Amino acid sequence: MSLRSWTHSVYPKFVGSAIAKIIGNNVQKQPDVFARTVKMYMYEEMVDGRKLTEIVNTDHENVKYLPGIKLPENVVAIPDVKEACTGADMLVFVLPHQFVKKVCEQMKGNIKPGAVAISMIKGFDISGGGIQLISNIIAKELGTECAVLMGANLAKEVAEEEFCETTIGSKTDSTGQLFKDLVEAPYFRVAVVKDADTVEMCGALKNVVAIGAGIVDGIKQGDNTKAAVIRLGLMEMIKFGEEFFPGSKRNTFFESCGIADLVATCHGGRNRMLGAAVVESDKSIKVLEKEILKGQSFQGPLVAREVYAMLEEKGLCDKFPMFVAVHKICQREMDPKLFISCLRSHPAHL
């Protein structure tokens, strides 16, 4: 089998650096399959007077976004996305979904024929009218096949090698198996399914539900209420799939990309943290991002806004009361204390 070089096409913060660690180690263990060097596109920043790429390449640690975790020495940070992707057989995307088109534009003309991609990006795009999955945008812009990876994978725990599972959605068996070989580890178990659209949809919608879980924490409700948020949120995710992704399989919602990711994010994710902060503060989302995430983006409010636009266009808001309430609370159009009334009036069954 020919050696495959790969590019980790990211703004490598929490998730990007965590997956880079896994892949950097795995390619060294499979020298008959993968080339040794991992090129990681990194948006350049200055940290204590030094370039972040320089720190990663000399100290082998992303000191700003994943401190205390050593990256393999074969992971090379590169600030130029064209240089990073040139010659790569495999492309791994981990960046905020609002930047995908811009990054793909920069990559055009530098993609190796036959290259394959995988997206770990959680969000939708509706800028062109109608819903667009991020994997489809990557595939269209770059002319590549694009699989997806979603699961209960809180980055810090992955980096610290605590056991977890994840789901790869791939429309072809060969690409799914190839990426499984690239990312699976003793502490990072991978299942491959063909229902790729549902896998990706779950990764986006769970962040909206997680904000709802955070709101429950912020208004000092207990575990019973949070369990209701998770169950009702899962119901809305399934209904959303039926409305916008005909053919989605209910079994997929019980993979790691579905219920497991939903539970993990509602208890430990940063969008849950945002939901609590929205209750405890009257600050805007942008201000909270700067204070809590050091300038990174909360993906939940963006997805909630996109979902709300889609529901409003189709006249479906009444069928998705939790999604609508989360959006309005994030926009400061609804008092977070009214969130419980949304749960009380929510249909009990699908």
C-alpha positions in Angstrom: 0.0 0.0 0.0 1.3 3.4 -0.9 2.3 5.8 1.9 -0.3 8.5 2.7 0.7 11.9 3.9 -1.9 13.9 5.7 -2.7 17.5 6.6 -4.5 18.5 9.8 -6.3 21.5 8.4 -7.3 23.4 11.5 -7.3 26.3 13.8 -5.7 23.8 16.2 -7.1 24.7 19.6 -8.6 22.2 22.0 -10.0 19.6 19.6 -7.4 20.2 16.9 -4.4 19.6 19.2 -6.1 16.6 20.8 -6.7 14.8 17.5 -3.2 15.8 16.3 -1.7 13.9 19.2 -3.6 10.7 18.3 -2.7 10.9 14.6 0.9 11.9 15.2 1.3 8.7 17.3 -0.7 6.5 14.9 1.2 7.3 11.7 4.4 6.3 13.4 2.9 2.9 14.4 1.8 2.2 10.8 4.8 3.1 8.6 3.7 0.8 5.8 0.4 2.8 5.5 1.1 6.4 6.4 4.0 8.9 5.9 5.6 10.0 9.2 5.2 13.7 9.1 1.9 15.3 10.1 1.5 18.8 8.7 -0.8 20.9 10.9 -2.2 24.2 9.6 -2.2 26.7 12.5 -3.5 30.2 12.5 -0.6 32.2 13.7 -0.8 33.9 17.1 1.8 35.5 19.5 2.1 34.0 23.0 4.5 35.7 25.4 6.4 37.3 22.5 6.8 34.0 20.6 4.9 32.7 17.5 2.6 29.9 18.5 3.8 27.8 15.6 7.4 28.2 16.8 6.4 27.0 20.3 4.6 24.0 19.0 7.5 23.0 16.7 10.2 23.5 19.4 8.4 22.7 22.7 5.8 20.3 21.2 3.0 21.8 23.2 0.1 24.1 22.3 0.6 26.2 25.4 -2.3 28.5 24.8 -5.1 26.1 24.1 -4.0 22.7 25.4 -1.3 23.3 28.0 0.4 20.4 29.7 -0.2 18.0 26.8 2.9 17.0 24.8 2.4 16.6 21.0 4.4 14.1 19.0 7.5 15.5 17.5 6.4 14.5 14.0 3.5 17.0 14.2 4.7 20.1 12.4 2.7 23.4 12.8 2.6 25.5 9.6 0.9 28.9 9.4 0.3 28.8 5.6 -2.7 26.6 4.7 -1.5 26.2 1.1 1.8 24.9 2.2 0.2 22.6 4.8 -2.2 20.9 2.3 0.1 20.5 -0.7 0.9 16.9 -1.4 -1.5 15.5 1.3 -3.5 12.4 0.6 -5.7 12.9 3.7 -7.1 16.1 5.0 -8.6 16.5 8.5 -10.8 19.6 9.1 -11.3 21.0 12.6 -12.1 24.7 12.6 -15.1 26.9 13.4 -17.7 26.2 10.7 -18.1 29.9 9.7 -14.5 29.8 8.3 -14.7 26.7 6.2 -15.4 28.4 2.8 -12.6 30.9 3.3 -10.1 28.2 4.1 -11.2 26.0 1.2 -10.8 29.0 -1.1 -7.2 29.3 0.0 -6.6 25.5 -0.5 -8.0 25.3 -4.0 -5.4 24.4 -6.6 -3.2 22.7 -4.0 -5.2 19.6 -3.4 -3.7 16.3 -4.6 -5.9 14.4 -7.0 -7.6 11.5 -5.2 -7.2 13.0 -1.8 -9.9 12.3 0.8 -11.1 14.4 3.7 -12.8 14.1 7.0 -14.6 16.8 8.9 -14.9 17.2 12.7 -16.7 20.5 12.3 -20.1 20.9 14.1 -22.4 23.3 12.4 -24.6 24.1 9.3 -24.3 26.6 6.5 -27.4 28.4 5.3 -25.7 31.3 3.5 -26.6 30.0 0.1 -30.2 29.4 0.8 -31.4 26.1 2.4 -29.4 23.9 4.7 -25.8 22.8 3.8 -23.7 20.3 5.6 -20.2 21.4 6.1 -18.8 18.1 4.7 -20.8 18.8 1.5 -19.2 22.2 1.2 -15.7 20.8 1.7 -16.4 18.1 -0.9 -17.8 20.6 -3.4 -15.2 23.3 -2.9 -12.2 20.9 -3.1 -13.5 18.1 -5.3 -12.8 15.5 -2.6 -14.8 12.8 -0.8 -15.5 14.0 2.7 -16.4 11.8 5.7 -17.3 13.0 9.1 -16.2 12.2 12.7 -18.5 13.1 15.7 -18.8 11.7 19.2 -18.6 12.1 22.9 -15.0 13.5 22.7 -14.4 16.3 25.1 -10.9 17.4 24.0 -9.2 17.6 27.3 -10.2 14.1 28.3 -9.2 12.8 24.8 -5.8 14.5 25.2 -5.4 12.9 28.6 -6.2 9.5 27.1 -9.3 8.8 29.1 -11.4 6.2 27.3 -14.1 7.3 24.9 -15.9 6.4 21.7 -16.5 8.2 18.5 -18.4 7.7 15.2 -17.2 8.1 11.7 -19.8 8.6 9.0 -18.6 7.6 5.6 -20.6 6.9 2.4 -17.9 4.5 1.2 -16.4 1.6 3.3 -12.8 2.1 2.1 -12.7 5.8 3.2 -14.3 5.0 6.6 -11.8 2.2 7.3 -8.9 4.4 6.2 -9.8 7.1 8.6 -10.5 4.6 11.4 -7.0 3.3 11.0 -5.7 6.9 11.2 -7.5 7.9 14.4 -8.4 4.8 16.5 -6.4 4.2 19.7 -6.8 2.0 22.7 -8.5 4.9 24.5 -10.3 6.2 21.4 -12.7 3.5 20.0 -14.1 4.2 16.5 -17.4 2.9 15.0 -18.0 3.4 11.3 -21.5 3.9 9.8 -22.8 4.9 6.4 -25.5 7.3 7.7 -23.0 10.2 7.4 -25.5 13.0 7.2 -27.2 12.1 10.4 -23.8 11.7 12.2 -22.9 15.3 11.1 -26.3 16.7 12.0 -26.1 15.2 15.5 -22.7 16.9 16.0 -24.2 20.3 15.3 -27.5 20.1 17.1 -26.2 18.7 20.4 -24.5 22.1 21.1 -27.9 23.8 21.0 -29.3 21.3 23.5 -26.2 21.7 25.7 -26.9 25.4 26.0 -30.3 24.4 27.4 -28.6 22.2 29.9 -26.5 25.1 31.0 -29.5 27.3 31.4 -30.9 24.7 33.7 -27.7 24.8 35.8 -27.8 28.6 35.8 -31.3 28.8 37.2 -30.3 26.2 39.9 -32.4 23.3 38.7 -31.2 19.7 39.4 -30.3 16.5 37.6 -33.9 15.6 37.0 -34.5 18.8 35.0 -31.3 18.3 33.1 -32.3 14.7 32.2 -35.6 16.1 30.8 -33.6 18.6 28.7 -31.5 15.8 27.3 -34.5 13.6 26.5 -36.6 16.4 24.9 -33.6 17.7 23.1 -32.9 14.3 21.6 -36.5 14.2 20.5 -36.1 17.5 18.7 -32.9 16.2 17.1 -34.7 13.2 15.7 -37.6 15.3 14.5 -35.2 17.7 12.8 -33.6 14.8 11.0 -37.0 13.6 9.8 -37.8 17.1 8.5 -34.6 18.1 6.9 -32.7 14.8 6.3 -35.1 12.3 4.9 -33.7 8.8 5.3 -31.9 9.4 8.5 -31.7 6.3 10.6 -32.9 6.4 14.2 -30.2 3.8 15.1 -27.6 6.5 14.4 -28.9 8.7 17.2 -27.8 5.9 19.6 -24.2 5.9 18.4 -21.5 7.9 20.1 -22.3 10.8 17.7 -25.8 11.0 19.1 -26.9 10.3 22.6 -23.4 9.9 24.0 -22.1 13.2 22.7 -25.4 14.8 23.8 -24.9 13.6 27.4 -21.2 14.5 27.6 -21.8 18.0 26.2 -24.7 18.7 28.4 -22.6 17.9 31.5 -19.1 19.0 30.5 -19.0 21.0 27.3 -18.3 24.7 26.8 -21.8 25.3 25.4 -23.2 24.1 28.7 -20.9 26.6 30.3 -22.3 29.3 28.1 -25.9 28.4 29.0 -25.1 28.9 32.7 -23.2 32.2 32.0 -26.2 33.6 30.0 -28.4 33.2 33.1 -25.8 34.5 35.6 -24.8 37.6 33.4 -26.5 40.1 31.1 -23.4 40.3 28.9 -23.6 39.5 25.2 -22.4 36.3 23.6 -19.4 38.0 22.1 -18.3 39.4 25.5 -18.7 36.0 27.1 -16.6 34.4 24.4 -13.8 36.8 25.1 -14.0 36.2 28.8 -14.6 32.4 28.9 -12.9 31.1 25.8 -10.0 33.5 25.2 -11.5 34.6 21.9 -12.7 31.3 20.6 -16.3 30.9 19.4 -19.2 29.1 21.1 -20.6 27.1 18.2 -24.0 26.5 19.9 -25.4 30.1 19.4 -24.4 30.1 15.7 -26.1 26.7 15.1 -29.2 27.8 17.1 -29.5 30.9 14.9 -29.1 28.8 11.7 -31.6 26.3 12.9 -34.1 29.0 13.9 -33.9 30.5 10.4 -34.6 27.2 8.9 -37.5 26.4 11.2 -39.0 29.9 10.7 -38.8 29.7 6.9 -40.7 26.4 6.9 -43.2 27.5 9.6 -42.0 24.7 12.0 -41.1 26.8 15.1 -44.0 25.4 17.1 -42.7 21.8 16.7 -39.2 22.7 18.1 -39.9 24.7 21.3 -36.5 24.0 22.9 -34.4 25.0 19.8 -36.4 28.2 19.5 -36.1 29.0 23.2 -32.4 28.5 23.2 -32.0 30.8 20.2 -34.1 33.5 21.7 -32.3 33.4 25.0 -28.9 33.6 23.3 -30.2 36.7 21.5 -31.5 38.2 24.7 -35.0 38.1 23.3 -36.3 35.8 26.0 -35.7 35.7 29.8 -33.8 32.5 30.7 -36.1 31.9 33.6 -38.9 31.2 31.1 -37.0 28.2 29.8 -38.7 25.8 32.2 -42.1 26.9 30.9 -40.9 25.7 27.5 -40.2 22.3 29.0 -43.6 22.1 30.7 -45.4 22.7 27.4 -43.2 20.5 25.3 -44.9 17.4 23.7 -44.0 14.3 25.8 -43.5 12.0 22.9 -42.3 12.1 19.3 
